[in-house]
Amino acid sequence: MVEDTGKAPRTGTLKRVNEPEPLSIIEGAGGLPEALENRGRRRIAAIEDSWRIDDEWWRSSPVSRIYYAVTLSTGQRLVIYKDQIKNCWYRQEY
């Protein structure tokens, strides 16, 4: 158990957990991801799974994403998604 110091948290000491990381993705036919450009170009060797989430369509900020579980040519596995509303790619750990 962590001991309570009695001090109030300072501004900037809290951070979000599992914050999506913006990515630069090269898209191929049909908009499928082919390579990552972040930190050097890395080819996507396989798309292992994909799924779509459309949620909160009734709100001012709806969610529409297509997720991909991918394996890079290096063997690294990632979950990435394309925000269909902002037309941007992100990486997010689970």
C-alpha positions, 0 to 999 in steps of 0.5 A, spaced: 500 500 500 502 507 498 503 511 504 498 518 503 503 524 503 498 529 505 500 533 499 495 535 494 497 533 487 500 539 483 498 541 476 501 537 471 502 531 475 496 527 472 497 524 465 492 520 461 493 513 461 493 509 454 493 516 450 493 514 442 499 516 439 498 519 432 501 515 426 503 517 419 501 511 415 502 509 408 495 507 405 494 502 399 489 499 395 482 500 399 485 505 404 488 499 407 495 500 411 501 498 408 507 502 412 508 506 418 513 512 417 514 514 424 521 513 426 523 510 419 519 506 414 516 500 417 512 495 412 506 492 415 507 484 413 500 482 415 493 485 417 491 479 423 484 482 424 480 488 423 474 491 426 470 497 426 467 502 432 461 507 430 459 510 437 456 516 440 453 518 433 448 522 437 453 527 440 457 533 438 463 528 437 461 521 435 466 516 434 468 512 428 474 508 427 477 502 423 482 498 428 487 493 425 491 488 429 498 488 424 504 485 424 510 489 422 516 486 417 520 487 424 515 482 427 513 487 432 505 487 433 501 493 434 494 495 434 492 501 430 486 505 428 484 510 423 479 515 425 474 516 420 471 523 422 478 526 422 481 522 417 488 521 421 491 514 424 493 512 431 496 507 435 493 505 441 495 499 446 490 495 450 
